[in-house]
Amino acid sequence: MEGEPTLRLRVFDLNCWAIRYLSKRRQERVQLIGDTLRQESFDLVLLQEVWSEQDYSDLMVKLAGCYPFSHYFRSGVIGSGLCVFSRFPILDTLLYQYSLNGYPYMLQHGDWFCGKSVGVGVGVTAPLVSLSLQLHAEYCREKDAYLPHRLVQAWELAQFIRHTSKAADVVLLGGDLNMHPEDVGIRLLRGWTGLRDAFAEATRFEGCKNGCTLVPDNCFTAKSELLPFPLGIRIDYILYKAISSFTVKCEELKTTTGPAPGMDIPFSDHEAVMATLLIQRQGQAVGATLGTADPVLMDVVTEARTEVGVGLRAAQRQRYSTGRMAVLALLLLLLQAAAALGTLAGLGAEQPFPKLSFCLLAFLALGVVVLATGLHLFHTMEVKMLHSTQHQMWMALQALQKRP
């Protein structure tokens, strides 16, 4: 943006829900997304849940004329699903994978296997730091077992933004945060980074009521998840802030509203979010500031720290249970070994030795030892990360209290 007083940046953000072999009409929807992006010609496109690299490659070929710069972020077992397409050069990229991301034994959810992350692209515009990300899904709002993990992710994301955006002029974040606007994780992220919500700041808005991105009318949305929310929920966001000698204003925000034009299906189970941002250079550079008053921010950090503490105690109980299970299974193996040695020494030779039952029980005990030990190690790491985050939040509270 050298020499330019203003720039209008058009941003497109979408959770694509493009999972190979599982997503409904995936190839058709990916084709539709590519056609729409080529026609609309946004400046920056942030996509999540593009789990198939072949889908990304197809989009890259289709969009090469409009978006000559792109990057796919790889992480986890099946990939982060994050990618970015840009009209401006991407000078550098970075992927940060959250330290906690659900549980490997929750196969029906699968968040652990994809390695939820935040992908960062640094461009020449301003310079602009753009982030595409996704946090752990909620699944059950009444009994949200993943809330502590999602808060750790929100805290790490906030810290990551603060420490990596110091050389930037504009920070732009888009993605599926899997949190409602009033949730503590969103308040923590916005308060600690000073990011502004494009929906709340937009001069003009067009789309689903209240900016909802998961709506009951979407044919791919699980209606049971939205029963408490008849209008839908807003969990996809475009957040932004200016750091130095620039100002950013959201002139317009739009969401898609169901089926794509001329089609009988929407792009995804999420509605897309589109923003037009006006970036202007101002005379004097200003430093980055927190976006929330310190007393309010202290309450938010305290609330988040309390929830992390609840998760820490639950993880400690899980660690104890899995450790006890491993010890009991190991004792059973030792008893079996003693019985086998006694048989070899001739004790109890008058009775036949049940080899088949003995081997089956030994294999079962060994399997339990391996599984329980693995889970014990996993929950030990979980305890350490929750404890570390809780301590970081405590230090943040101390720093806020000392401010004049």
Secondary structure, 3 states (H helix, E strand, C coil): CCCCCEEEEEEEEEEEEECCCCCCCHHHHHHHHHHHHHHHCCCEEEEEEECCHHHHHHHHHHCCCCCCEEEEECCCCCCCCEEEEECCCEEEEEEEECCCCCCCCCCCCCHHHHCCEEEEEEECCCCEEEEEEECCCCCCCCCCCCHHHHHHHHHHHHHHHHHHCCCCCEEEEEEECCCCCCCHHHHHHHHHHCCEEHHHHCCEEECCHHHCCECCCCCCCCHHHHCCCCCCECCEEEEEEECCCEEEEEEEEEECCCCCCCCCCCCCCCCCEEEEEEEEECCCCCCCCCCCCHHHHHHHHHHHHHHHHHHHHHHHHHHHHHHHHHHHHHHHHHHHHHHHHHHHCCCCCCCCCCHHHHHHHHHHHHHHHHHHHHHHHHHHHHHHHHHHHHHHHHHHHHHHHCCC
